[in-house]
Amino acid sequence: MKNVISTTNAPGAIGPYSQAIEANGTLYISGQVPVDPATGKVVKGGIKEQTEQVMKNIAAILEEAGYSFADVVKSTCLLSDMSNFAAMNEVYGSYYKENPPARAAFAVKELPLSVMVEIETIAVK
């Protein structure tokens, strides 16, 4: 069974997709960008500030669905520039102090809203 997960504590979808879908004990979180759900705007600052907001958005969706970062098994990190990898990794790693999930990280030509980072997440109960 497919369950749509949605929270006002993370940015709303800006296209024909859901914030997250839960199916058979697995939560698939759509790529999150550094938009502050309170303002609907991209957060100011550099890659660290943007990654922090992305992780807050992921946290809000995990919480809404009854999951936590401990349940995350896979992340995909998309960066507008690989020179931002180390700084993104520093913030990202602060959310996974023990048993971090599997992960892939890619540099892409461009991201929505011209942001520096987007992260999608899969969690399992």
Backbone as numpy.savetxt, mean C-alpha at the origin, in Angstrom:
# Nx Ny Nz CAx CAy CAz Cx Cy Cz
-16.12 -17.09 -1.83 -16.96 -15.92 -1.83 -16.07 -14.67 -1.83
-16.47 -13.69 -2.58 -15.74 -12.43 -2.73 -16.38 -11.36 -1.87
-15.56 -10.72 -1.02 -16.03 -9.68 -0.12 -15.28 -8.39 -0.43
-15.99 -7.34 -0.79 -15.37 -6.05 -1.07 -15.08 -5.34 0.24
-13.84 -4.87 0.39 -13.42 -4.15 1.59 -13.25 -2.68 1.22
-13.82 -1.81 2.05 -13.73 -0.37 1.80 -13.71 0.37 3.14
-12.87 1.39 3.22 -12.81 2.23 4.42 -12.57 3.68 4.01
-13.13 4.58 4.76 -12.89 6.01 4.52 -11.55 6.44 5.10
-10.87 5.52 5.82 -9.56 5.83 6.40 -8.41 5.60 5.41
-8.76 5.26 4.18 -7.79 5.14 3.08 -8.43 5.81 1.88
-7.62 6.24 0.92 -8.20 6.92 -0.25 -9.17 6.03 -1.01
-10.25 6.62 -1.49 -11.20 5.89 -2.30 -10.60 5.54 -3.66
-11.15 4.53 -4.28 -10.69 4.12 -5.60 -10.90 5.25 -6.60
-9.93 5.45 -7.49 -10.04 6.50 -8.51 -10.30 5.88 -9.88
-10.86 4.70 -9.87 -11.18 4.00 -11.11 -12.08 2.81 -10.80
-12.27 1.94 -11.78 -13.15 0.79 -11.59 -12.44 -0.37 -10.88
-12.13 -0.16 -9.61 -11.52 -1.19 -8.78 -11.93 -0.96 -7.33
-11.68 -1.95 -6.49 -11.98 -1.85 -5.06 -10.70 -1.60 -4.29
-10.81 -0.99 -3.11 -9.63 -0.82 -2.26 -9.01 -2.19 -1.98
-9.87 -3.15 -1.69 -9.40 -4.50 -1.41 -10.53 -5.50 -1.65
-10.12 -6.73 -1.89 -11.04 -7.85 -2.02 -10.55 -8.96 -1.11
-11.46 -9.52 -0.33 -11.13 -10.70 0.47 -11.83 -11.90 -0.14
-11.07 -12.96 -0.33 -11.64 -14.19 -0.88 -10.92 -15.38 -0.25
-11.69 -16.27 0.35 -11.14 -17.51 0.92 -9.97 -17.26 1.88
-10.11 -16.30 2.77 -9.10 -16.04 3.78 -7.88 -15.29 3.28
-7.96 -14.75 2.06 -6.87 -13.98 1.50 -7.37 -12.58 1.17
-6.59 -11.58 1.55 -6.94 -10.18 1.31 -6.00 -9.62 0.24
-6.58 -9.12 -0.83 -5.83 -8.53 -1.94 -6.07 -7.02 -1.90
-5.04 -6.27 -1.52 -5.18 -4.82 -1.43 -4.64 -4.20 -2.71
-5.47 -3.39 -3.35 -5.05 -2.69 -4.56 -3.87 -1.78 -4.25
-3.11 -1.46 -5.28 -1.97 -0.57 -5.11 -2.39 0.72 -4.43
-1.68 1.06 -3.37 -1.97 2.28 -2.62 -0.94 3.34 -2.96
-1.42 4.54 -3.19 -0.57 5.68 -3.47 -0.63 6.64 -2.27
0.30 7.59 -2.19 0.38 8.45 -1.01 -0.63 9.59 -0.97
-1.89 9.23 -1.03 -2.96 10.21 -0.92 -3.49 10.19 0.50
-3.57 11.34 1.12 -4.14 11.49 2.45 -5.66 11.40 2.31
-6.29 10.40 2.94 -7.74 10.25 2.77 -8.53 11.43 3.33
-7.97 12.18 4.26 -8.66 13.33 4.84 -8.76 14.49 3.87
-7.74 14.63 3.01 -7.72 15.76 2.08 -7.94 15.36 0.63
-7.70 14.08 0.33 -7.81 13.63 -1.05 -6.63 14.07 -1.91
-5.58 14.56 -1.27 -4.40 15.09 -1.99 -3.17 14.23 -1.70
-2.24 14.26 -2.65 -0.95 13.61 -2.45 -0.22 14.34 -1.32
0.37 13.58 -0.39 1.07 14.22 0.73 2.29 14.98 0.22
2.63 16.02 0.92 3.81 16.81 0.58 5.06 16.10 1.09
6.17 16.39 0.48 7.43 15.82 0.92 8.02 14.89 -0.12
9.01 14.14 0.31 9.73 13.25 -0.58 9.29 11.80 -0.44
10.18 10.91 -0.84 9.86 9.49 -0.86 9.54 8.94 0.53
10.19 9.41 1.56 9.91 8.90 2.91 8.49 9.26 3.34
8.12 10.50 3.13 6.77 10.94 3.50 5.72 10.21 2.66
6.01 10.03 1.39 5.06 9.33 0.52 4.92 7.86 0.92
6.04 7.21 1.22 5.98 5.80 1.63 5.24 5.67 2.95
5.47 6.58 3.88 4.76 6.54 5.17 3.25 6.62 4.95
2.80 7.49 4.06 1.36 7.62 3.81 0.81 6.35 3.16
1.56 5.79 2.22 1.14 4.53 1.59 0.95 3.45 2.66
1.91 3.34 3.56 1.82 2.31 4.60 0.66 2.57 5.55
0.38 3.84 5.85 -0.80 4.17 6.67 -2.09 3.76 5.95
-2.13 3.98 4.65 -3.31 3.58 3.88 -3.49 2.07 3.89
-2.38 1.35 3.73 -2.44 -0.12 3.79 -2.89 -0.56 5.18
-2.36 0.06 6.22 -2.75 -0.28 7.60 -4.25 -0.10 7.81
-4.81 0.98 7.29 -6.25 1.25 7.45 -7.09 0.17 6.77
-6.66 -0.27 5.60 -7.41 -1.31 4.89 -7.26 -2.66 5.58
-6.04 -2.98 6.02 -5.84 -4.21 6.78 -6.75 -4.23 8.00
-6.77 -3.13 8.75 -7.58 -3.06 9.96 -9.07 -3.21 9.65
-9.53 -2.54 8.61 -10.94 -2.63 8.23 -11.34 -4.07 7.95
-10.43 -4.85 7.38 -10.72 -6.23 7.01 -10.42 -7.21 8.13
-9.88 -6.72 9.27 -9.57 -7.59 10.39 -8.22 -8.29 10.25
-7.30 -7.69 9.52 -5.95 -8.22 9.34 -4.96 -7.26 9.97
-3.68 -7.66 9.97 -2.61 -6.78 10.44 -1.40 -6.99 9.53
-0.35 -6.21 9.76 0.87 -6.37 8.98 1.47 -7.75 9.18
1.21 -8.38 10.33 1.71 -9.74 10.58 1.11 -10.75 9.61
-0.05 -10.44 9.02 -0.72 -11.33 8.08 -0.26 -11.14 6.63
0.54 -10.11 6.37 0.96 -9.81 5.00 1.98 -10.85 4.54
1.72 -11.44 3.36 2.61 -12.46 2.81 3.36 -11.99 1.57
2.86 -10.94 0.90 3.50 -10.48 -0.34 3.19 -9.02 -0.57
4.22 -8.28 -0.98 4.05 -6.88 -1.38 4.71 -6.68 -2.73
4.16 -5.78 -3.49 4.80 -5.33 -4.72 4.94 -3.83 -4.62
6.19 -3.36 -4.70 6.48 -1.94 -4.58 6.85 -1.39 -5.95
6.16 -0.36 -6.35 6.43 0.30 -7.63 7.00 1.68 -7.33
8.15 1.97 -7.92 8.83 3.23 -7.70 8.98 3.99 -9.01
8.86 5.29 -8.94 9.07 6.11 -10.14 10.55 6.24 -10.47
11.41 5.92 -9.50 12.85 6.05 -9.69 13.55 5.13 -8.69
14.39 4.21 -9.17 15.06 3.27 -8.28 16.03 3.96 -7.32
16.40 5.20 -7.59 17.27 5.91 -6.65 16.54 6.15 -5.32
15.21 5.98 -5.30 14.42 6.13 -4.08 14.28 4.83 -3.29
14.87 3.74 -3.81 14.68 2.42 -3.21 15.11 2.37 -1.74
16.31 2.84 -1.43 16.83 2.74 -0.06 15.94 3.50 0.93
15.53 4.70 0.58 14.69 5.50 1.47 13.30 4.87 1.63
12.74 4.37 0.53 11.44 3.67 0.61 11.60 2.45 1.51
12.67 1.69 1.31 12.91 0.46 2.05 13.03 0.72 3.55
13.62 1.84 3.92 13.77 2.20 5.33 12.39 2.35 6.00
11.50 3.08 5.35 10.16 3.28 5.91 9.37 1.98 5.86
9.37 1.32 4.72 8.66 0.04 4.54 9.09 -0.96 5.61
10.40 -1.09 5.81 10.93 -2.05 6.77 10.51 -1.79 8.20
10.20 -0.54 8.53 9.78 -0.23 9.89 8.42 -0.84 10.22
7.67 -1.25 9.21 6.36 -1.89 9.42 6.48 -3.42 9.50
7.64 -3.96 9.15 7.85 -5.41 9.13 9.14 -5.75 9.87
9.13 -5.56 11.18 10.33 -5.79 11.98 10.68 -7.27 12.11
9.66 -8.14 12.08 9.88 -9.59 12.18 9.14 -10.28 11.04
9.77 -11.29 10.49 9.16 -12.12 9.44 8.54 -11.29 8.32
9.34 -10.47 7.64 8.78 -9.64 6.57 8.23 -10.50 5.44
7.28 -9.96 4.70 6.68 -10.72 3.60 7.62 -10.85 2.41
7.26 -11.73 1.49 7.93 -11.77 0.20 7.65 -10.43 -0.48
8.56 -10.04 -1.40 8.37 -8.72 -2.00 9.07 -8.64 -3.35
8.49 -7.83 -4.20 9.15 -7.44 -5.45 9.13 -5.92 -5.48
10.16 -5.34 -6.10 10.22 -3.88 -6.24 10.66 -3.58 -7.67
9.95 -2.68 -8.30 10.22 -2.31 -9.69 10.24 -0.80 -9.84
11.06 -0.35 -10.76 10.97 1.04 -11.21 10.07 1.03 -12.44
9.15 1.95 -12.50 8.23 2.05 -13.63 8.34 3.45 -14.22
7.86 3.59 -15.42 8.00 4.86 -16.12 7.24 5.98 -15.41
6.03 5.67 -14.95 5.20 6.70 -14.32 4.14 6.02 -13.45
3.72 6.72 -12.39 2.68 6.22 -11.50 1.51 7.19 -11.49
0.31 6.72 -11.08 -0.85 7.62 -11.03 -0.56 8.86 -10.19
-1.10 9.98 -10.60 -0.97 11.26 -9.89 0.49 11.73 -9.78
1.36 11.14 -10.60 2.80 11.47 -10.61 3.46 11.26 -9.26
3.00 10.25 -8.49 3.60 9.97 -7.19 4.91 9.20 -7.37
5.64 9.06 -6.27 6.93 8.38 -6.29 6.84 6.90 -5.98
5.75 6.47 -5.31 5.65 5.09 -4.86 4.20 4.62 -4.84
4.01 3.35 -5.16 2.73 2.67 -5.05 3.03 1.26 -4.55
2.24 0.78 -3.59 2.47 -0.56 -3.03 1.16 -1.32 -3.01
1.19 -2.54 -3.57 0.05 -3.45 -3.45 0.42 -4.56 -2.47
-0.57 -5.13 -1.82 -0.32 -6.02 -0.70 -1.28 -7.20 -0.71
-0.76 -8.37 -0.33 -1.60 -9.57 -0.15 -1.39 -10.06 1.27
-2.48 -10.32 1.98 -2.42 -10.83 3.34 -3.28 -12.09 3.43
-2.87 -13.01 4.32 -3.58 -14.29 4.48 -3.81 -14.52 5.96
-5.02 -14.98 6.29 -5.35 -15.35 7.68 -4.95 -16.78 7.92
